[in-house]
Amino acid sequence: MHSELEPDRSTRALWAKRVLDHLDDFIDNLPDAPASWDGTGGPPSVVTEPAAGPRPLEQLLTEVAGAASAAVETAGPGYLAYFPAGGLYSSVLGELLAQTVNRYTGVASTAPGMVALEQSVLRWFCREFGLPQRAGGLITTGASLATLAAVHAARTARLTWTDPRAAIYVTEHTHHCVAKAARIAGFTDDQLRLVPVDAELRMDLHAARAAIERDRAGGWHPFLIVGTAGSTSTGTVDPLPGIAALAADQDLWFHVDGAYGGGFQLTAYGRSLLAGVELADSVAFDPHKSLFLPYGTGVLMVRDQETLRAAHSAHGDYLQDLVHDTGLPDFADLGAELTRDSRGLRLWLPLHLHGVDAFRAALDEKLELARWAYDELCADPLLDVPLRPDLTVIVARSVAGDDATRRLLDRVNAGRRVFLSSTRVAGRYALRLCVLSHRTHRDRVEEGVAAIRAAVRQI
Ligand SMILES: *Cc1c(COP(=O)(O)O)cnc(C)c1O
């Protein structure tokens, strides 16, 4: 019997063609699309409630296009703000495959093949990061949730539940998702210690040791220290080997936040810069940043998969039929989610379809572009470029000060060929340029640098 909810093959083909054509037009237009939205017309008026009967796909696609256009062009080559990724089309197709076969991957026995595919990607990441054989992981929706699972695993491994005297060590440049995860996990703000940083904004190891020893002497229980492999503000990498040594010496869980920097582990340069990550107890990493995936994909790796299981596994009578001896992980036991989408294919398909070298080459290209942009901006006497970038984030400011730098950013963004964001370095306002999208190449970075140099002369 025909069902409105199960279109026949010819209808499916028609719908798919329309949607894919729509996407092709979108992608082909990206180089010319404005880098940001000028805000005119106010928020889009997608307020139509679902009707009782069907509406034409064409009309719905027009509404989606309208809604998507009222936005910063995060998919385009001019997006140099925050962490651009672009959104690989191959990943979109992987997602389409995964969602259509709709396998249940919370427990391995219901779809061991798809779980094995997902696990193969995780195991490969663990090896690339130098983690031991017993390592394991979980694909999450982003680094924030990966971090939450890591904090909870660390607490389960090192503490007796929510110890009010437990202490966590971060710096002011640690991403706020650590503080958020700690809060959700039941810790209070006074359990988070801000370790000072050195002149290059890296964790000061002497200060960290002193803080830990002082706390211990004062009856606190230091249990977790976080090193950042590519800070959000400036892309700075903390001294990971030193933090690892300190963590080992002081018996702390060592978490590395590689949300942004993690992808660079695939490159020779990144691997030497991130040396020490192989000593981590847990690593968070965002393929929706440095592997160019669409938003919604984070990875957590742990040194010992059992630590994740110990922290998350649970049981319900309604699950008693499910066998657990597949030799594969039951992802529901490793994180907060029970039912989850089959997340492996969105990574597996791009990695296999393009090959790993394509990712290495693209990441090396971004590093090279960032070095080039840094040199160009440094050469301008009207700009102050306070830090040599470790990765692909460059911060710069007008020598005329904070207000001038704010105007500089507004003027550059008003051109709508590139879109930059801002941050603060040593308390002072700085514009922030990040080269990371797979769609950003030399021409657009040159345009962005030229726009900055022109604007700094006009403010
Ligand atoms: C982006 C980012 C996060 C948070 O990741 P989400 O994927 O946005 O949840 C954590 N840490 C660092 C260093 C980041 O750059």
The ligand as an ORCA input file, in Angstrom:
! r2SCAN-3c Opt
* xyz 0 1
  C      36.052     24.561     19.782
  C      36.802     24.181     20.966
  C      36.200     23.433     21.988
  C      34.735     23.130     22.006
  O      34.405     22.275     20.970
  P      32.925     22.125     20.407
  O      33.104     21.195     19.273
  O      32.528     23.520     19.967
  O      32.059     21.606     21.465
  C      37.008     22.985     23.000
  N      38.308     23.275     23.041
  C      38.911     24.015     22.109
  C      40.375     24.310     22.216
  C      38.172     24.501     21.033
  O      38.755     25.261     20.117
*
